[in-house]
Amino acid sequence: MAVEVTWWGHATCTVEDSGVRVLTDPLFVRRLAHLRRRRGALPPPEAAVADAVLVSHLHSDHLHLPSLARLAPGTRLVVPRGAPRAVPALARLDLRVTEVAPGDEVDVGHVSVRAVPALHDGRRLPMGPRRAPALGYVINGAARTYFAGDTGLFDAMADEVGPVDVALLPVGGWGPYLGHGHLDAGRAAQALAALAPRSAVPVHYGTYWPIGMDGVRPHEFHSPGDEFVRKAARLAPRVRVHRLGHGERESFGPEAAR
């Protein structure tokens, strides 16, 4: 059975495995505060159709309340433990909210979802203490698909994530500079070498950019995907990297499942 991954832009992906649709970090808007969508059409309505939605952390470009409001009532929403306390407006959404911490597993139809650690600021900015961890997730069905969310490179990443077949890795950001707790193309290639999946898809780049900053380090917007492909070929040559366009889908066949 094939596993299909669709990249809608930024960190928003649909993973279809064993008849189950899992959506990650939905962001369905042209503009978010000072950010504007610069590439790719807005995801179509069917992008919001999912059996489960995974939120990696509380930053508003990953936990975006208006986008979550587009989900069908009763959709399972998996969030870091403490998210409803940090973001009380979650309670106003007609969704089934499940809080998880690293190591927790949630069954969704014929797949299971396991939360894994991420090295990233998990707070709901710009206010509030650190009340929820940043997470990644491993979707285990016909294949094991790792959605990293937002994370930096950390020593125990491969041990915490475990064996995976497909890795969805962030390789950029939404501004000209990436701080602590992020993967750029080079660090993502290092993560790929440690994880050693069969296939990888770069995400979290080339979608949103601050208004009025077109001339400030524009290569940080345009180049991370291609740069990741080049660096991955050097550091993890046995991994097949699929650089998708916005809205493009890729199938990973039965050979991906080990």
Backbone bond lengths (Angstrom), bond angles and torsions (degrees), N, CA, C in turn:
res aa  C-N    CA-C-N  psi(-1)  N-CA   C-N-CA  omega(-1)  CA-C   N-CA-C  phi
1 M - - - 1.460 - - 1.525 108.88 -
2 A 1.320 117.00 130.09 1.460 121.30 -178.43 1.518 111.16 -77.40
3 V 1.312 115.12 147.96 1.457 122.81 170.45 1.522 106.96 -105.44
4 E 1.326 117.46 132.29 1.459 121.45 -177.94 1.518 110.16 -116.10
5 V 1.317 115.83 135.73 1.458 122.41 177.64 1.529 108.02 -121.54
6 T 1.322 116.10 128.29 1.464 122.51 173.99 1.506 108.22 -116.23
7 W 1.328 116.45 128.38 1.462 120.95 175.95 1.514 108.74 -100.65
8 W 1.339 116.09 118.62 1.458 122.07 -179.10 1.522 112.32 -94.10
9 G 1.329 117.25 -5.28 1.454 122.16 -175.89 1.514 110.94 115.57
10 H 1.356 115.05 155.15 1.456 122.96 -177.75 1.536 108.56 51.98
11 A 1.335 119.45 -128.75 1.465 121.09 -179.80 1.522 111.92 -102.23
12 T 1.320 117.26 16.11 1.461 122.03 -175.26 1.517 110.54 -92.91
13 C 1.328 115.57 115.94 1.459 122.30 179.94 1.523 109.38 -135.69
14 T 1.319 115.86 152.89 1.458 121.93 167.40 1.515 107.84 -111.62
15 V 1.316 115.63 126.75 1.470 122.29 175.17 1.524 106.84 -111.99
16 E 1.336 116.31 119.20 1.460 121.62 178.98 1.521 108.26 -109.35
17 D 1.321 115.27 116.54 1.465 121.16 -174.30 1.518 108.13 -143.64
18 S 1.329 116.39 125.43 1.473 122.40 175.20 1.519 112.37 56.96
19 G 1.329 116.16 36.77 1.451 121.16 179.33 1.514 114.81 79.50
20 V 1.326 118.41 8.43 1.465 123.47 -178.46 1.522 109.12 -113.45
21 R 1.340 116.44 132.60 1.464 122.32 177.70 1.530 108.83 -103.21
22 V 1.322 115.58 120.46 1.462 122.04 178.80 1.525 107.65 -116.62
23 L 1.320 116.59 127.97 1.463 123.51 -178.26 1.523 108.92 -110.82
24 T 1.335 116.67 137.07 1.457 120.28 -178.76 1.514 111.56 -111.66
25 D 1.308 116.86 136.74 1.470 125.64 170.31 1.530 112.59 37.33
26 P 1.343 118.43 62.86 1.466 119.48 -173.79 1.531 112.83 -66.02
27 L 1.336 114.79 131.41 1.460 122.48 176.45 1.523 106.66 -139.98
28 F 1.333 115.83 105.85 1.455 122.35 -168.58 1.530 112.24 -117.90
29 V 1.315 118.35 39.28 1.463 120.31 -175.19 1.523 110.85 -127.42
30 R 1.331 115.29 155.56 1.469 120.46 175.35 1.522 111.50 -77.54
31 R 1.333 115.87 -30.39 1.465 118.47 -176.15 1.525 109.00 -139.85
32 L 1.321 115.25 138.49 1.459 122.82 174.77 1.519 107.35 -133.21
33 A 1.337 116.16 108.02 1.464 121.59 -177.16 1.535 108.87 52.27
34 H 1.336 117.64 -117.83 1.452 120.71 -176.78 1.530 112.68 -90.52
35 L 1.323 116.87 6.34 1.465 120.68 -178.26 1.523 110.36 -100.66
36 R 1.323 115.94 143.18 1.455 121.55 177.04 1.524 108.63 -127.65
37 R 1.308 115.20 139.35 1.467 119.75 176.72 1.522 108.52 -72.04
38 R 1.311 115.54 117.19 1.455 121.48 -174.46 1.518 112.95 -103.72
39 R 1.297 118.63 -13.97 1.463 120.49 -176.79 1.514 108.95 -146.21
40 G 1.348 115.64 140.52 1.457 120.76 177.06 1.519 111.93 85.98
41 A 1.321 115.61 136.23 1.464 120.36 175.48 1.525 109.80 -67.30
42 L 1.315 116.11 157.40 1.457 119.27 173.73 1.523 109.63 -59.20
43 P 1.323 118.16 142.07 1.462 119.72 178.27 1.523 110.90 -58.24
44 P 1.325 118.19 142.34 1.466 121.11 179.60 1.521 110.87 -71.58
45 P 1.338 116.93 168.08 1.477 119.36 -178.19 1.517 113.69 -55.26
46 E 1.346 117.49 -33.57 1.466 118.12 -177.93 1.522 112.84 -67.22
47 A 1.340 117.90 -14.36 1.458 119.34 176.51 1.520 111.67 -65.05
48 A 1.329 116.87 -25.27 1.456 120.88 -179.04 1.526 112.69 -85.31
49 V 1.319 117.27 0.01 1.468 121.02 178.32 1.521 108.78 -85.04
50 A 1.316 116.43 118.68 1.466 120.13 -176.37 1.522 109.61 -155.78
51 D 1.322 114.51 150.85 1.462 120.17 172.28 1.523 111.21 -82.77
52 A 1.328 115.82 -28.63 1.463 121.01 176.87 1.517 108.53 -150.59
53 V 1.319 115.24 148.37 1.465 121.83 178.91 1.518 107.55 -124.27
54 L 1.335 115.76 130.62 1.454 121.85 -179.12 1.519 109.53 -107.33
55 V 1.325 116.57 128.42 1.463 122.66 174.90 1.515 107.81 -111.69
56 S 1.337 115.84 123.98 1.460 119.70 -173.41 1.519 112.79 -81.63
57 H 1.329 117.88 -35.78 1.463 120.66 179.26 1.524 108.88 -163.69
58 L 1.320 116.42 179.80 1.464 120.64 -164.50 1.521 114.65 -92.67
59 H 1.318 120.03 -3.20 1.455 119.96 177.59 1.525 109.69 -59.04
60 S 1.317 116.47 145.82 1.458 120.17 -168.42 1.517 114.17 -69.67
61 D 1.339 118.36 -13.99 1.467 118.94 173.88 1.523 111.54 -87.72
62 H 1.328 117.22 2.34 1.463 122.26 176.01 1.527 110.93 -122.84
63 L 1.320 117.90 -40.37 1.459 121.83 170.08 1.524 106.41 -107.87
64 H 1.332 115.61 91.86 1.467 121.98 -174.32 1.528 108.32 -111.69
65 L 1.313 115.84 107.29 1.461 120.84 -171.50 1.528 113.79 -59.51
66 P 1.354 120.61 -45.60 1.476 118.17 178.98 1.529 112.78 -61.50
67 S 1.327 117.77 -33.68 1.466 119.19 177.07 1.527 110.59 -70.65
68 L 1.321 117.62 -40.25 1.466 120.07 177.48 1.527 111.16 -63.80
69 A 1.336 116.93 -29.67 1.464 120.57 179.54 1.526 111.99 -67.14
70 R 1.336 118.36 -15.15 1.464 121.44 178.81 1.525 112.56 -82.91
71 L 1.313 117.22 -7.98 1.458 120.30 179.49 1.520 110.50 -72.79
72 A 1.319 116.14 152.79 1.463 120.39 177.59 1.528 110.19 -64.13
73 P 1.327 117.70 142.37 1.465 119.78 177.05 1.526 111.07 -53.93
74 G 1.309 115.35 138.51 1.451 120.90 177.95 1.509 115.09 86.41
75 T 1.350 118.02 -0.06 1.459 120.22 177.73 1.524 110.85 -62.07
76 R 1.326 117.50 139.05 1.465 121.75 177.13 1.525 109.08 -71.92
77 L 1.331 116.88 124.12 1.458 123.59 178.68 1.517 108.25 -117.38
78 V 1.324 116.85 117.70 1.462 122.49 -178.65 1.522 107.83 -102.23
79 V 1.339 116.14 122.74 1.463 121.50 -174.50 1.525 109.93 -132.71
80 P 1.326 117.60 158.94 1.463 119.78 174.99 1.532 111.12 -60.30
81 R 1.318 115.04 145.40 1.465 120.01 179.77 1.525 110.10 -59.54
82 G 1.311 115.79 130.06 1.457 121.82 -177.45 1.520 113.93 99.71
83 A 1.339 117.72 -8.33 1.459 120.35 -177.80 1.534 112.87 -59.99
84 P 1.346 120.72 -44.19 1.467 118.88 -179.73 1.526 113.40 -62.51
85 R 1.322 117.60 -29.61 1.464 119.24 176.62 1.525 110.94 -74.41
86 A 1.322 116.06 -37.65 1.453 119.82 -179.09 1.521 112.13 -76.68
87 V 1.330 117.20 -28.94 1.471 122.38 -178.90 1.530 107.35 -127.90
88 P 1.334 117.99 80.24 1.469 120.43 -175.25 1.521 113.85 -58.65
89 A 1.339 118.28 -25.21 1.467 120.80 -179.11 1.526 111.91 -63.66
90 L 1.334 118.77 -16.50 1.459 119.97 175.31 1.525 111.70 -57.67
91 A 1.323 116.41 -31.52 1.467 120.57 -177.71 1.524 111.88 -67.26
92 R 1.323 117.41 -19.70 1.474 120.70 -179.45 1.527 111.92 -84.28
93 L 1.314 117.87 -8.62 1.456 121.37 177.64 1.526 109.37 -87.61
94 D 1.313 116.14 139.86 1.466 120.70 -178.70 1.529 109.85 -85.52
95 L 1.343 114.19 65.56 1.453 121.07 -177.26 1.526 109.88 -128.14
96 R 1.319 116.94 156.21 1.464 121.92 175.90 1.521 107.98 -90.80
97 V 1.309 116.43 102.61 1.459 121.69 -173.09 1.525 109.62 -91.38
98 T 1.332 115.19 128.04 1.460 122.36 176.05 1.519 108.19 -120.68
99 E 1.322 116.75 122.75 1.461 121.42 179.03 1.530 109.74 -93.36
100 V 1.326 115.52 137.37 1.461 119.77 -178.65 1.523 109.92 -136.51
101 A 1.320 114.86 157.58 1.461 124.70 172.66 1.522 107.15 -126.19
102 P 1.338 118.05 167.67 1.469 119.50 -179.90 1.518 111.97 -52.46
103 G 1.326 115.28 132.76 1.454 121.69 -179.26 1.509 114.41 97.65
104 D 1.336 117.93 -20.05 1.462 121.06 178.77 1.527 110.21 -72.40
105 E 1.340 116.19 147.62 1.456 122.25 177.63 1.516 110.34 -125.05
106 V 1.325 114.85 144.57 1.458 122.42 178.52 1.520 107.28 -127.92
107 D 1.323 117.23 129.87 1.462 121.33 176.73 1.523 109.54 -90.69
108 V 1.320 115.41 132.40 1.462 122.27 177.10 1.531 106.65 -132.35
109 G 1.319 116.42 101.35 1.456 118.86 -177.04 1.514 110.99 57.51
110 H 1.340 115.99 -126.09 1.458 121.10 -176.46 1.521 113.09 -91.61
111 V 1.317 118.77 10.68 1.462 120.79 176.57 1.530 109.05 -124.17
112 S 1.319 114.80 159.93 1.461 120.52 171.84 1.524 108.10 -120.33
113 V 1.315 115.50 151.07 1.460 121.98 179.85 1.519 107.77 -121.53
114 R 1.329 116.05 123.69 1.468 121.11 179.76 1.532 109.70 -112.98
115 A 1.323 115.72 128.85 1.461 120.78 177.46 1.519 109.66 -80.25
116 V 1.333 116.31 137.47 1.468 121.91 178.94 1.526 108.52 -130.36
117 P 1.322 118.20 159.26 1.465 120.20 -176.44 1.528 112.16 -69.02
118 A 1.330 114.28 155.89 1.459 122.59 170.89 1.520 107.70 -136.12
119 L 1.321 115.98 149.58 1.464 121.68 177.82 1.523 107.71 -98.77
120 H 1.338 115.72 92.62 1.460 120.40 -175.07 1.526 108.19 -164.89
121 D 1.322 116.10 156.09 1.465 121.42 176.93 1.524 108.95 -71.20
122 G 1.337 117.17 117.80 1.452 120.59 -175.33 1.514 115.25 -94.08
123 R 1.323 118.12 4.06 1.467 119.99 -176.02 1.520 111.81 -73.11
124 R 1.344 114.95 158.59 1.454 121.57 169.79 1.518 106.78 -85.46
125 L 1.322 116.54 97.64 1.463 120.56 -177.39 1.524 109.88 -80.48
126 P 1.338 117.64 154.87 1.469 127.92 8.20 1.524 114.43 -91.73
127 M 1.330 118.04 8.34 1.464 118.30 -177.50 1.521 109.60 -124.87
128 G 1.320 114.54 166.61 1.445 120.01 170.80 1.519 114.46 95.61
129 P 1.330 116.63 147.66 1.461 121.09 176.76 1.521 109.96 -75.87
130 R 1.314 115.67 174.24 1.460 120.67 178.02 1.526 108.35 -75.14
131 R 1.329 116.35 96.93 1.461 120.30 -174.98 1.521 113.30 -113.45
132 A 1.302 117.64 3.30 1.459 120.54 178.14 1.523 108.28 -151.00
133 P 1.312 117.59 139.10 1.465 119.44 -179.94 1.525 111.00 -76.97
134 A 1.322 116.59 154.13 1.457 120.97 166.00 1.523 107.86 -82.19
135 L 1.329 115.66 141.64 1.458 120.83 -173.81 1.518 111.49 -131.20
136 G 1.320 115.61 159.21 1.444 124.05 158.22 1.514 107.36 -114.32
137 Y 1.321 116.41 175.74 1.465 119.94 -179.29 1.524 109.58 -141.35
138 V 1.325 115.65 145.01 1.456 122.21 171.42 1.522 107.85 -114.36
139 I 1.337 115.76 119.02 1.466 122.93 178.75 1.518 106.89 -94.84
140 N 1.317 116.47 118.02 1.466 121.99 -172.44 1.514 109.55 -113.92
141 G 1.326 115.74 108.95 1.454 122.35 176.59 1.506 109.09 -143.39
142 A 1.335 117.04 -119.12 1.454 120.09 173.61 1.529 110.85 -64.16
143 A 1.332 116.04 -29.40 1.463 122.35 173.30 1.512 107.99 -135.70
144 R 1.303 115.81 169.57 1.461 121.81 174.69 1.527 107.50 -105.12
145 T 1.333 116.15 114.40 1.463 122.21 -176.68 1.516 109.18 -113.17
146 Y 1.322 116.11 123.16 1.466 122.79 -178.65 1.518 109.33 -99.93
147 F 1.338 115.77 119.00 1.456 122.35 171.30 1.517 106.97 -104.14
148 A 1.334 117.03 114.30 1.460 120.87 -171.17 1.517 113.85 -82.25
149 G 1.351 118.00 -13.37 1.464 119.02 -175.16 1.512 109.91 66.52
150 D 1.314 116.86 -126.24 1.463 123.59 172.79 1.519 106.12 -120.54
151 T 1.305 117.61 125.76 1.460 119.34 -178.08 1.512 110.33 -157.56
152 G 1.310 114.81 153.96 1.446 120.76 165.96 1.517 109.44 -91.65
153 L 1.304 115.42 175.59 1.460 121.44 177.71 1.530 108.24 -83.05
154 F 1.334 117.13 130.51 1.463 119.53 177.59 1.524 109.36 -135.97
155 D 1.322 115.91 155.02 1.458 121.83 -168.52 1.525 113.08 -59.19
156 A 1.330 116.81 -38.01 1.464 119.69 -173.71 1.525 112.68 -92.23
157 M 1.324 118.29 13.29 1.467 120.29 -173.55 1.531 111.64 -55.35
158 A 1.315 117.44 -51.32 1.463 119.72 -176.71 1.522 111.60 -62.80
159 D 1.333 117.80 -38.69 1.464 120.62 178.67 1.517 111.32 -67.95
160 E 1.330 117.15 -41.38 1.465 120.36 -178.21 1.525 111.69 -69.72
161 V 1.312 116.66 -39.16 1.466 120.76 -178.03 1.523 110.79 -77.59
162 G 1.320 116.92 -40.71 1.455 120.98 -178.09 1.518 111.68 81.51
163 P 1.334 116.65 -176.59 1.469 120.16 -179.00 1.530 110.94 -64.16
164 V 1.321 116.34 132.60 1.462 121.05 176.54 1.524 108.76 -136.55
165 D 1.327 115.26 158.56 1.455 122.30 -179.59 1.528 111.77 -101.18
166 V 1.320 116.54 -35.69 1.463 122.14 -178.90 1.526 107.47 -131.39
167 A 1.337 116.76 133.02 1.467 121.32 178.92 1.519 109.44 -120.45
168 L 1.338 116.13 124.92 1.463 123.28 174.49 1.526 106.54 -101.12
169 L 1.336 116.22 104.23 1.461 120.90 -168.98 1.523 111.49 -114.97
170 P 1.342 117.95 133.45 1.463 120.27 173.67 1.525 109.94 -71.04
171 V 1.327 116.44 136.37 1.468 119.75 -177.66 1.525 112.11 -126.31
172 G 1.335 117.98 0.36 1.459 121.09 -178.97 1.511 110.21 -154.91
173 G 1.311 116.51 -151.61 1.453 120.58 -178.52 1.515 111.08 -155.68
174 W 1.324 116.21 -152.84 1.463 120.04 179.91 1.526 111.15 -121.08
175 G 1.318 116.91 16.21 1.454 120.41 179.66 1.510 110.67 -150.34
176 P 1.323 116.91 176.01 1.463 119.98 -173.20 1.514 114.76 -74.30
177 Y 1.325 118.12 -11.36 1.467 119.99 -178.05 1.525 109.45 -133.38
178 L 1.319 115.86 138.39 1.457 122.13 175.29 1.521 108.91 -108.62
179 G 1.331 116.29 125.02 1.445 120.42 179.95 1.515 112.08 -94.99
180 H 1.323 115.16 -163.60 1.456 122.46 179.02 1.530 109.77 -60.19
181 G 1.314 115.69 143.46 1.455 119.78 176.97 1.509 113.95 86.59
182 H 1.312 118.23 21.99 1.459 122.72 177.55 1.527 109.71 -131.66
183 L 1.322 115.27 155.93 1.453 121.70 169.08 1.521 108.88 -103.71
184 D 1.326 116.41 127.19 1.452 119.43 165.19 1.526 106.83 -95.24
185 A 1.332 117.18 -175.04 1.461 119.55 -175.63 1.525 112.03 -59.67
186 G 1.338 117.14 -40.30 1.452 120.03 -179.00 1.511 112.98 -68.23
187 R 1.330 116.69 -46.80 1.467 119.22 179.77 1.524 110.91 -68.34
188 A 1.338 117.44 -33.22 1.468 119.75 176.26 1.519 110.65 -64.53
189 A 1.325 117.24 -37.22 1.467 119.95 176.45 1.527 110.86 -65.86
190 Q 1.329 117.29 -36.92 1.462 119.95 175.51 1.531 110.30 -64.48
191 A 1.338 116.56 -42.12 1.464 120.02 177.03 1.524 110.67 -61.29
192 L 1.327 116.18 -39.53 1.454 120.55 179.79 1.526 110.69 -62.70
193 A 1.323 116.37 -41.37 1.460 119.83 179.01 1.529 110.95 -62.98
194 A 1.341 116.94 -37.17 1.465 120.10 179.70 1.524 111.67 -73.15
195 L 1.328 117.41 -39.62 1.461 121.52 -176.54 1.524 111.89 -75.86
196 A 1.324 117.01 -36.03 1.470 123.71 177.51 1.530 113.19 53.65
197 P 1.347 118.17 51.55 1.464 118.43 172.68 1.527 109.98 -76.21
198 R 1.316 116.77 175.55 1.466 119.69 173.68 1.532 110.96 -78.01
199 S 1.337 116.34 -34.86 1.467 120.71 -174.19 1.518 109.64 -140.15
200 A 1.334 115.53 157.89 1.462 120.91 178.93 1.524 109.56 -145.52
201 V 1.330 114.73 151.14 1.463 122.42 175.70 1.524 107.40 -130.03
202 P 1.341 119.24 121.53 1.464 120.38 175.13 1.524 110.93 -77.07
203 V 1.324 116.31 136.63 1.468 122.42 179.21 1.529 108.71 -135.55
204 H 1.324 115.58 -179.02 1.461 122.81 176.12 1.530 111.67 59.34
205 Y 1.318 115.68 54.54 1.468 121.22 174.85 1.525 107.31 -163.49
206 G 1.326 116.07 158.75 1.447 121.27 168.55 1.507 116.13 62.40
207 T 1.334 118.91 26.97 1.461 120.94 179.05 1.522 111.11 -121.74
208 Y 1.332 117.45 -57.76 1.468 122.07 -177.29 1.525 110.13 -111.23
209 W 1.341 115.22 145.76 1.457 120.83 -179.26 1.518 108.35 -149.19
210 P 1.341 118.71 142.55 1.464 120.64 -178.16 1.529 112.05 -60.46
211 I 1.304 115.68 137.53 1.461 121.68 177.34 1.525 109.53 -62.72
212 G 1.312 115.81 133.54 1.455 121.07 177.88 1.508 115.22 83.90
213 M 1.359 117.87 4.08 1.459 119.77 -177.87 1.525 111.65 -115.61
214 D 1.328 116.79 27.59 1.463 119.85 -177.13 1.522 112.54 -59.46
215 G 1.334 117.30 -30.85 1.453 120.00 -175.77 1.511 114.59 -94.64
216 V 1.332 117.47 2.89 1.465 121.27 -177.74 1.529 109.03 -98.85
217 R 1.324 115.68 107.73 1.471 122.30 179.76 1.537 111.87 46.36
218 P 1.344 118.10 53.27 1.472 119.63 -176.44 1.518 113.69 -60.96
219 H 1.352 117.43 -21.77 1.465 118.11 178.47 1.522 111.37 -63.35
220 E 1.346 117.89 -24.16 1.460 120.31 178.18 1.525 111.38 -68.46
221 F 1.331 117.27 -20.16 1.464 121.48 174.70 1.523 110.93 -86.61
222 H 1.329 116.67 -46.01 1.458 121.06 -168.57 1.532 114.03 -85.86
223 S 1.333 118.67 -32.49 1.459 119.34 -163.24 1.522 117.45 -99.31
224 P 1.344 122.07 -14.14 1.474 118.11 -171.41 1.519 115.20 -57.76
225 G 1.327 118.71 -36.68 1.460 119.65 -178.61 1.511 112.22 -62.68
226 D 1.333 116.60 -50.64 1.467 120.50 179.21 1.525 111.31 -65.71
227 E 1.327 116.21 -37.49 1.460 119.44 179.51 1.527 110.74 -64.91
228 F 1.330 116.55 -38.73 1.462 120.14 177.25 1.526 110.72 -63.38
229 V 1.331 116.76 -42.49 1.458 119.93 178.47 1.526 110.24 -57.93
230 R 1.334 117.35 -45.33 1.462 120.91 -178.87 1.524 111.83 -64.74
231 K 1.333 116.03 -46.31 1.460 118.87 -176.56 1.522 111.97 -72.45
232 A 1.321 116.86 -33.04 1.460 119.43 176.36 1.520 110.81 -65.63
233 A 1.334 117.11 -36.38 1.466 120.14 178.93 1.526 111.23 -61.97
234 R 1.319 115.70 -29.43 1.465 119.62 -179.72 1.531 111.81 -84.98
235 L 1.334 116.98 -43.46 1.458 120.59 -173.41 1.524 113.52 -90.11
236 A 1.330 116.82 -27.87 1.477 120.57 -178.26 1.524 108.85 -137.55
237 P 1.329 117.83 64.48 1.465 120.84 -171.34 1.519 114.63 -64.82
238 R 1.318 118.21 -17.16 1.464 119.94 -179.37 1.520 112.62 -87.04
239 V 1.329 117.32 -5.96 1.465 121.58 179.72 1.518 109.04 -92.45
240 R 1.311 116.39 130.86 1.462 120.87 177.54 1.538 108.12 -88.21
241 V 1.327 116.64 118.79 1.463 121.86 -178.61 1.518 109.26 -99.12
242 H 1.328 116.00 129.38 1.455 123.16 179.34 1.528 107.68 -111.17
243 R 1.324 117.76 105.92 1.460 120.70 178.03 1.520 107.72 -90.59
244 L 1.328 115.88 102.09 1.457 121.44 -176.26 1.523 110.69 -85.79
245 G 1.324 115.44 150.12 1.451 120.49 166.49 1.515 110.16 -84.61
246 H 1.320 116.35 167.00 1.466 119.74 179.12 1.524 110.15 -60.46
247 G 1.324 115.33 127.47 1.455 121.05 -179.97 1.512 114.47 84.05
248 E 1.331 117.94 -0.75 1.457 120.41 -179.69 1.528 111.24 -84.02
249 R 1.324 113.85 151.44 1.461 121.60 -177.43 1.522 109.38 -122.44
250 E 1.309 115.39 143.65 1.462 121.45 177.52 1.530 108.97 -130.52
251 S 1.320 115.93 137.05 1.462 121.24 176.91 1.516 109.70 -100.35
252 F 1.312 115.04 137.93 1.462 122.51 176.03 1.518 106.49 -115.94
253 G 1.329 116.14 113.41 1.445 121.27 -169.62 1.511 114.00 -74.71
254 P 1.324 116.48 -178.21 1.469 121.14 -176.28 1.505 113.32 -58.09
255 E 1.356 116.56 -24.35 1.459 117.82 -179.01 1.516 111.48 -66.72
256 A 1.363 117.93 -15.40 1.470 119.96 179.15 1.520 111.27 -69.64
257 A 1.326 116.88 -29.86 1.473 120.49 -177.03 1.521 109.23 -81.37
258 R 1.325 115.55 126.33 1.470 119.27 -177.99 1.519 109.73 -108.17
